[in-house]
Amino acid sequence: MNLIQRMMIRKDLKRLEQRVHDEPSPSTYVDLGQVYINLEMSDKALQAAENGLALFPDSVELEQLRSFARRTGLKARIQDLRAKMTKSPNPKGYRELATMYLDLGDHAAVQSVCEECVVRFPQDAGTWMVQAQARLADFYRDLSARAGLEAVRCLEQVLQLDSSNGKARELLGELLFRVGATRQSAACLQAARPVHGAHDADLQALLKQAQAQAPSGDDVDTLFHEVEETGVLPNPPVTRKQKAQGEEGIGKIRDALAQLAEAPGVQKAAYIRGSRALVKGEIKDGKDPFLRVVRVLAKSAQRFARRLDIGNFSKGVLDGPFGHVCLCSYGEVVAAAQCDKGAAVDRVLADLQELVAGSLYLAGMRDS
Amino acid sequence: MTRIQETLNELRRAAGVRGSALLTPDGLMVAHTLDAQFREDVVAGLTSFLLMTTHRCLRENSMGSFQQFVLHATHGKAVFVELDTSYLVVLLDQFADLDSSRQEIQGAAQRLRRCGKMS
């Protein structure tokens, strides 16, 4: 690209940055991101996509831009790391490289990097683990016996090098359980119990299910081939602590909401996440006007705050003949309450804030 | 200087206030005193959008109208007070103490209402 072309693109860039600021829309963000990509500024393109998605979370184009910018950024980082690894290879670098390829979905490259690392550093459990994860992804996608058996081999190798690796044990236990080798799965998980103690709920839940289910056969190799032939996994995904935690999380939100709805002066309370809502108080159903007002108000207040450049809308109070409508918002979560005129609005707002923060904490626990 | 402008200027001197404006619901700016950070047309357009959306939504759901809306964002706050035929918009920074500014905002709203009745 010559100097004049670069100058023209820079000029375009300034114009687009101003346009995004003045008239934000998915297409203006995409245009801006495209120019950043042309200028090989994938970090900025990613940032533009993230900013756009904060305003227009349902935009498919912005999702595509984010994914493309992420991939472009990863490719650049892979090139840098490759160059470094040629000079001074080390297991950590190989793991990082393999993980980046895994993020890109290039499983053949993961395999080749892991093989290279295993030849140089055969005692590195981390590389075997990345390889196992790539193989597992292949198996669950294609149900190919070869990928499944390779995943078993890699996971066994991890456990041989590091028998306390709970994640590898859990993945192996689950894989064996899913193909019907419940006896082997239980044996594998039981071996973990002395290491992790009786409190590891994930492993215990897995073990419980593996022990309860009759085995489909004893030869693991045959079982994997049967899965490949029939295209069906005999056992369903394992129900884990995660689900129980999710239910517990919703229970906690519901309790907090009920407590809020019972506070003096509070008529209605709602917790909204995306298209779903939990309601307490004098609300009959999801068509209650209060819910509709809260959704519209949160959305328009967020748009107002973002476009005026004062950040994200966090909370608000609307006063009228209906009393007060108090809202607290973070991302796609909105908690709101309708109170009488004399109610302690500050107290209600503080409770709403706590409810939103608590629910995000629980969501974070579930995601981690 | 008109009394309206005088009232807005006075309010602008309160702690944490970054700007104040008097607007009609359809976004016509009657008077304003804003920080350089805020563009007059942007404030007018966005305020009109927010107020009209809120009004329409309240009306459609048989909840009447509103008298005041306080909005907190990560880098600032905004207060919208309904006057008889117009709205007072006060923009504040994120550290502004709304409890201490409340009296000044209500006082300014009161004076603006009187100005509206006299004219």
Interface residues (C-beta under 8 A of the other chain):
Chain A: D22 P289 F290 R292 V293 V296 L297 S300 A301 R303 F304 A305 R307 L308 D309 I310 G311 N312 F313 S314 K315 G316 V317 L318 D319 G320 P321 F322
Chain B: Q37 F38 V42 V43 L46 T47 F49 L50 T53 T54 C57 L58 E60 N61 S62 M63 G64 S65 F66 Q67 Q68 F69 V70 L71 H72 A73 T74 H75 G76 K77 A78 L91 Q94
